[in-house]
Amino acid sequence: MIRTRFAPSPTGYLHIGGARTALFCWLFSKKVGGQFILRVEDTDRERSTDESVEAILQAMEWLNLDYDEGPYYQTQRFDRYNEVIQQLIDNNQAYYCSCSKERLESLRNDQMANKQKPRYDGCCRDKGLKPGDEQNMVVRFRNPQLGEVVFNDLVKGEITVSNSELDDLIIARSDGTPTYNLTVVVDDSDMNITHVVRGDDHVNNTPRQINIFKALDAAIPQFAHVPMILGEDGKRLSKRHGAVSVMQYFEDGYLPDALLNYLVRLGWSNGDQEIFSRDEMKQLFSLEGINRAASTFNQDKLAWINQQYLKSTNLDVIVELVKQRLQKNGVEFEQTLDLSSIVDLYRERVKTINELAENILYVFEEFEEYESKAAKKAFKEAALQPLQMLHDKLGALNSWSAESIHNVIQSITEELQVNMGKVGQPLRVAVTGGSFSPPIDQTVEMIGKEKSLARIIRAIEYIKAN
């Protein structure tokens, strides 16, 4: 069975690059009915935090990337790693090293000065050091010195690295804690991972890890190294490009499926198709289809895709998200208020949930000024009479409903013998501040009697003053 894993380090939030890797792992396993495992690589105790763990789990839940097993935590597996380190020492596949930081630094400087690749020189390789012989000893893996490592990367193709290029890497620090290259091999082996999909910043680790797999006589998974994501300036994506945590996109009003749709297209394609449902992604995705070149993150493209999802997602879902955003912004309203018509209208014109919530604030709060173009067109002297009649007749209504409001507007157009625009448009600008809203009877019903009447008076005064 195909088994993939997403293995973030909780030294920060889950960012866009990590989310894309998680998505590719998830899609590959789901497509073939395999299993997707979540593993938290938290052995870096200085930089790992509980907040980061929580943020990663929260982001995975929001993106709905469900995992079949986990989360597993490396800090809960130290006994297992120590067992493997001891096994490697016993089999003469690892050894103790007492080289000081000063010696290693001096060695590195000499190698750099001589234009050599900095690498450990095997000083302690054959010393036969035992525990307690020296202080602050590390354990190094005895890397083969002859031959080469050859593996077929499912994205990059065949990669060959000579063992003479690889030095004896540290697998246990002086405090006894295991290092990344050891823990990841033990975990992938114990968890029967068949495919390792990860960023191509790990390509250099892969030959080292393959040699450890071989030393442990463990099955070697297949590797797929995904090219990095660049900012529009061609540099590696970072905070200055807006490469914020995944949950920031939630805060900014993006939909999780829209973000996933954008991420799947960032380095993978199916012809010219831009919009994919989750089922289509699962059906069409392949590791071989991932581009070898780096991808460029484009905020405008993400916003465009989000806009498509705002238009097509079930209206009830969008209404609920808008209500949550309004509440978060401290806007008070009756939970039973039906916002469907206004949300349905505005979702055609905006790119995020936040933008939508801002656009309909006039229903709940006073606006500071009228749209100048709308006011110039609708607030002519001829609008005074219909606005005054609207104020008087709407004020006399016992039943505040779209139907009764519509009847009032209709009666005024008949009485003044003018078309609907001469009455409806001044009313629309008066109560919304702009020239765009759902049908005016529904809009006035939503705003409520007291606010609507006060806004009509304000418009009358504005016309008289101007």
C-alpha positions in Angstrom: 0.0 0.0 0.0 1.2 3.5 -0.8 2.0 5.5 2.4 3.0 9.1 2.3 3.8 11.5 5.2 3.9 15.2 5.8 6.5 15.9 8.5 6.7 19.6 9.4 9.0 21.0 12.1 7.1 23.1 14.6 9.6 26.0 14.6 7.0 28.4 13.1 3.6 28.4 11.5 2.6 26.3 8.5 3.5 28.4 5.5 2.5 28.2 1.8 5.4 26.0 0.8 4.6 23.5 3.6 0.9 23.5 2.8 1.7 22.7 -0.9 3.9 19.8 0.1 1.2 18.5 2.4 -1.4 18.8 -0.4 0.8 16.9 -2.9 1.4 14.1 -0.4 -2.3 14.0 0.4 -3.4 14.0 -3.2 -0.9 11.3 -4.2 -2.0 8.9 -1.4 -5.7 9.6 -1.8 -5.6 9.1 -5.6 -4.4 5.5 -5.2 -6.4 4.6 -2.0 -3.2 4.8 0.1 -2.6 6.4 3.5 -1.4 9.8 4.5 0.5 10.2 7.8 1.1 13.4 9.8 4.4 13.4 11.8 5.6 16.4 13.8 9.4 16.6 13.7 10.0 18.4 17.0 13.5 17.2 18.0 14.8 20.8 17.8 13.8 21.6 21.4 15.2 25.1 21.3 13.1 26.3 18.4 10.0 24.0 18.6 7.0 25.4 20.4 3.6 24.2 21.4 2.0 27.2 19.7 3.6 26.2 16.4 2.3 22.6 16.8 -1.2 23.9 17.4 -0.9 26.3 14.4 0.1 23.4 12.1 -2.8 21.2 13.3 -5.2 24.1 13.0 -4.1 24.8 9.4 -4.4 21.1 8.4 -7.9 21.1 9.8 -8.9 24.3 8.0 -7.5 23.0 4.7 -9.4 19.7 5.4 -6.2 17.6 4.7 -7.3 14.7 6.7 -4.6 12.2 7.8 -5.1 8.5 8.4 -2.5 8.3 11.2 -0.9 10.7 13.6 0.1 13.2 14.6 3.2 11.3 15.7 5.8 13.3 17.7 9.5 12.6 17.4 10.1 13.7 21.0 8.0 10.7 22.1 10.3 8.3 20.2 13.8 9.0 21.7 14.1 5.5 23.1 13.7 4.0 19.6 16.3 6.4 18.1 18.8 5.6 20.9 18.2 1.9 20.2 19.1 2.4 16.5 22.1 4.6 17.3 23.4 1.8 19.6 22.7 -0.8 16.9 24.8 1.2 14.4 27.7 1.6 16.9 27.6 -2.1 17.7 27.7 -3.0 14.0 30.7 -0.6 13.5 28.4 1.6 11.2 28.8 4.6 13.6 31.4 5.8 16.0 32.1 8.4 18.7 33.8 11.6 17.8 35.6 14.0 20.2 36.5 16.7 17.7 36.0 20.2 19.3 34.1 23.0 17.7 37.3 24.9 17.4 39.0 22.1 15.5 36.0 21.7 13.1 35.9 25.5 12.6 39.6 25.6 11.8 39.2 22.6 9.4 36.3 24.3 7.6 38.2 27.6 7.2 41.3 25.8 5.8 39.1 23.9 3.3 37.3 27.1 2.2 40.6 28.9 1.8 41.8 26.0 -0.5 38.5 26.1 -2.4 37.6 22.6 -1.2 34.1 21.5 -0.2 33.8 21.8 3.6 33.4 18.3 5.1 34.5 16.3 8.1 37.9 14.7 7.5 37.2 11.4 9.5 39.7 12.3 12.2 38.0 10.1 14.8 36.8 7.4 12.4 39.3 4.8 13.5 40.1 5.9 17.0 37.7 3.4 18.6 36.5 5.9 21.2 34.2 4.5 23.9 31.5 6.3 26.0 33.3 8.3 28.8 36.7 8.4 27.0 36.2 12.2 26.3 33.6 14.8 27.2 31.0 16.2 24.8 31.4 13.4 22.3 29.0 13.1 19.3 28.1 10.0 17.3 28.8 10.0 13.6 27.5 7.7 10.9 30.3 5.8 9.1 29.4 6.7 5.6 30.8 4.3 2.8 33.9 5.8 1.2 33.6 3.9 -2.1 30.9 3.7 -4.7 27.9 6.0 -5.3 24.3 6.6 -4.4 21.9 6.4 -7.3 18.2 7.1 -7.0 15.4 8.0 -9.3 13.7 11.2 -8.2 10.1 11.1 -9.3 10.2 14.8 -10.2 13.9 15.4 -11.1 14.8 12.2 -12.7 17.9 10.1 -11.9 20.4 11.6 -9.4 23.8 10.2 -8.8 26.1 11.2 -5.9 29.6 9.8 -5.2 30.1 8.6 -1.6 33.4 10.4 -1.6 31.3 13.6 -1.7 29.5 12.7 1.5 31.2 13.0 5.0 30.4 11.2 8.2 27.4 13.1 9.4 26.5 13.5 13.1 23.5 11.3 14.1 23.6 12.0 17.9 24.6 15.3 19.5 26.8 15.6 22.5 23.8 15.8 24.8 22.6 12.4 23.3 19.7 13.8 21.3 19.3 12.4 17.8 19.7 14.5 14.6 17.2 15.0 11.8 18.9 12.7 9.2 18.8 9.8 11.7 15.3 10.3 13.1 13.7 10.7 9.6 15.1 7.4 8.4 14.0 5.5 11.5 10.5 7.0 11.3 10.1 6.4 7.6 11.2 2.8 8.0 9.1 2.1 11.1 6.1 3.8 9.6 6.5 1.9 6.3 6.6 5.1 4.2 6.7 4.2 0.5 7.0 7.7 -1.0 8.7 10.7 0.5 7.4 13.9 -1.1 9.2 17.0 0.2 10.8 20.3 -0.8 13.9 20.2 -3.0 16.0 21.9 -0.2 16.2 18.2 1.1 17.8 16.8 -2.1 21.3 16.9 -0.5 20.0 15.0 2.6 18.6 12.1 0.5 21.9 10.3 -0.5 23.0 10.4 3.2 19.6 9.1 4.3 19.7 6.3 1.7 23.1 5.1 3.1 21.5 5.0 6.6 18.6 3.0 5.2 21.1 0.6 3.7 23.1 0.3 6.9 19.8 -0.6 8.8 18.9 -3.1 6.0 15.6 -1.2 5.7 13.3 -0.7 2.7 14.2 2.6 0.9 11.2 4.7 -0.1 10.9 6.5 -3.4 11.6 10.2 -3.4 10.0 13.2 -5.0 11.6 16.6 -4.4 9.3 19.4 -5.2 10.8 22.7 -6.5 10.6 25.7 -4.3 8.2 28.6 -4.5 9.6 32.0 -5.5 8.4 35.5 -4.9 7.7 37.7 -8.0 11.2 39.1 -7.7 12.6 35.6 -8.3 13.9 35.2 -4.8 12.8 32.4 -2.4 9.3 33.1 -1.0 9.5 34.7 2.4 7.5 37.0 4.7 8.4 40.1 2.7 6.5 38.5 -0.2 3.5 37.9 2.0 4.5 34.3 2.7 2.6 34.3 5.9 1.1 31.5 7.9 -1.7 29.5 6.1 -4.1 30.7 8.8 -3.4 34.3 7.8 -5.3 33.5 4.6 -8.2 32.4 6.7 -8.0 35.7 8.6 -7.8 37.6 5.3 -11.1 36.0 4.1 -9.9 33.3 1.7 -11.7 30.0 1.2 -9.7 26.8 2.0 -10.6 25.1 -1.3 -9.6 28.2 -3.2 -6.2 28.2 -1.5 -5.7 24.5 -2.3 -6.8 25.0 -5.9 -4.2 27.8 -6.2 -1.5 25.7 -4.5 -2.1 22.6 -6.8 -1.5 24.8 -9.8 1.7 26.2 -8.3 4.0 23.7 -9.9 1.6 21.2 -11.4 -0.8 21.5 -14.3 -3.5 19.7 -16.4 -3.5 21.5 -19.7 -4.9 25.0 -19.3 -7.5 24.1 -16.6 -7.5 26.5 -13.8 -10.3 25.5 -11.5 -10.3 22.0 -9.9 -12.7 20.4 -7.4 -11.1 18.2 -4.8 -12.3 15.1 -6.6 -10.7 16.4 -9.9 -7.4 17.1 -8.1 -7.3 13.6 -6.7 -8.3 12.0 -10.0 -5.8 14.0 -12.2 -2.8 14.6 -9.9 0.5 12.7 -10.5 4.0 13.2 -9.1 5.4 12.9 -12.6 3.2 15.9 -13.6 5.0 18.3 -11.2 7.2 20.9 -13.0 10.9 20.7 -12.4 11.3 24.5 -12.4 10.5 26.7 -9.4 7.0 28.3 -9.3 6.3 32.0 -8.7 3.7 33.0 -6.1 1.2 35.5 -7.5 -1.2 37.1 -5.0 -3.5 38.5 -7.8 -4.0 35.0 -9.2 -4.8 33.6 -5.8 -7.4 36.4 -5.3 -8.9 35.7 -8.8 -9.3 32.0 -7.9 -10.8 32.9 -4.6 -13.3 35.1 -6.4 -14.4 32.1 -8.6 -15.0 30.0 -5.4 -17.0 32.8 -3.8 -19.3 32.8 -6.8 -19.7 29.0 -7.0 -19.6 27.8 -3.3 -23.0 27.0 -1.7 -24.6 30.3 -0.7 -25.4 29.2 2.9 -21.7 28.5 3.5 -20.7 32.0 2.3 -23.5 33.6 4.4 -22.3 31.8 7.5 -18.7 32.9 6.8 -19.8 36.5 6.3 -21.7 36.4 9.6 -18.7 35.1 11.4 -16.5 37.9 10.0 -19.1 40.5 10.9 -19.2 39.2 14.5 -15.4 39.1 14.7 -15.4 42.8 13.7 -17.8 43.5 16.5 -20.8 44.1 14.3 -24.1 43.4 16.2 -27.1 41.9 14.4 -29.9 39.4 14.9 -28.6 35.9 14.1 -31.9 35.1 12.4 -31.3 38.0 9.9 -31.5 36.6 6.4 -28.5 38.0 4.5 -28.8 35.6 1.5 -29.9 38.2 -1.1 -27.3 40.8 -0.2 -24.5 38.3 0.1 -25.5 36.6 -3.2 -25.4 40.0 -5.0 -22.1 41.2 -3.6 -20.2 37.9 -3.9 -20.1 38.6 -7.7 -18.1 41.7 -7.1 -15.6 41.0 -4.4 -12.5 38.8 -4.0 -12.6 37.8 -0.3 -15.0 37.2 2.6 -13.6 40.3 4.3 -14.2 42.5 1.3 -17.8 41.2 1.2 -18.4 41.9 4.9 -17.0 45.4 4.5 -19.3 46.1 1.5 -22.5 45.3 3.4 -21.6 47.2 6.6 -24.2 49.9 5.6 -26.9 47.4 6.7 -25.7 47.5 10.3 -23.7 50.7 10.7 -23.8 54.3 9.6 -21.6 55.2 6.6 -19.6 58.4 6.8 -20.2 59.7 3.3 -22.0 59.1 0.0 -20.3 57.8 -3.1 -19.7 61.1 -4.9 -20.7 59.8 -8.3 -23.9 58.2 -7.0 -24.8 61.3 -4.9 -24.2 63.6 -7.9 -26.5 61.6 -10.1 -29.3 60.8 -7.6 -29.4 63.7 -5.3 -30.8 66.4 -7.6 -33.5 68.9 -6.4 -36.1 66.7 -8.1 -35.4 64.0 -5.6 -36.6 66.0 -2.6 -40.3 65.4 -3.1 -40.1 61.6 -3.6 -37.7 61.3 -0.6 -40.1 63.3 1.6 -43.0 61.2 0.5 -41.0 58.0 1.1 -40.2 59.2 4.6 -43.8 60.0 5.4 -45.4 56.8 3.9 -42.7 54.4 5.2 -43.0 56.0 8.6 -46.7 55.2 8.6 -46.3 51.5 7.9 -47.4 49.1 10.6 -45.8 46.1 8.8 -42.1 46.4 7.9 -41.7 43.9 5.0 -40.3 44.0 1.5 -43.7 43.7 0.1 -45.2 46.6 2.0 -42.1 48.8 1.2 -42.4 47.8 -2.5 -46.1 48.9 -2.4 -45.2 52.3 -1.0 -42.5 52.9 -3.7 -45.0 51.8 -6.4 -47.7 54.2 -5.1 -45.3 57.2 -5.1 -44.2 56.5 -8.7 -47.9 56.4 -9.7 -48.8 59.5 -7.7 -45.9 61.5 -9.2 -46.2 59.8 -12.6 -42.5 59.1 -12.8 -40.5 55.9 -13.5 -39.2 53.6 -10.7 -35.6 55.0 -11.1 -36.7 58.5 -10.0 -37.9 57.1 -6.6 -35.9 53.9 -6.1 -32.4 55.3 -6.9 -32.5 58.4 -4.6 -33.8 56.0 -1.9 -31.0 53.5 -2.6 -28.3 56.2 -2.3 -30.0 57.6 0.8 -30.0 54.3 2.7 -26.8 52.6 1.4 -24.6 55.5 0.5 -24.0 54.1 -3.0 -25.8 53.1 -6.2 -25.6 49.4 -5.8 -27.6 47.0 -3.6 -30.1 44.1 -3.8 -33.7 45.1 -4.8 -34.4 48.3 -2.9 -37.5 46.9 -1.1 -35.3 44.0 0.3 -32.5 46.4 1.2 -34.7 48.8 3.1 -36.4 45.9 5.0 -32.9 44.6 6.1 -31.7 48.0 7.2 -34.8 48.4 9.4 -37.4 51.1 9.9 -35.6 53.4 12.3 -32.3 53.5 10.4 -34.0 53.9 7.0 -36.1 56.8 8.1 -33.1 58.6 9.7 -31.1 58.1 6.5 -33.8 59.5 4.3 -33.9 62.6 6.5 -30.1 62.9 6.3 -30.3 62.7 2.4 -33.0 65.4 2.3 -30.8 67.7 4.4 -27.8 66.9 2.3 -29.7 67.8 -0.9 -30.9 71.1 0.6 -27.4 72.0 1.8 -25.9 71.3 -1.6 
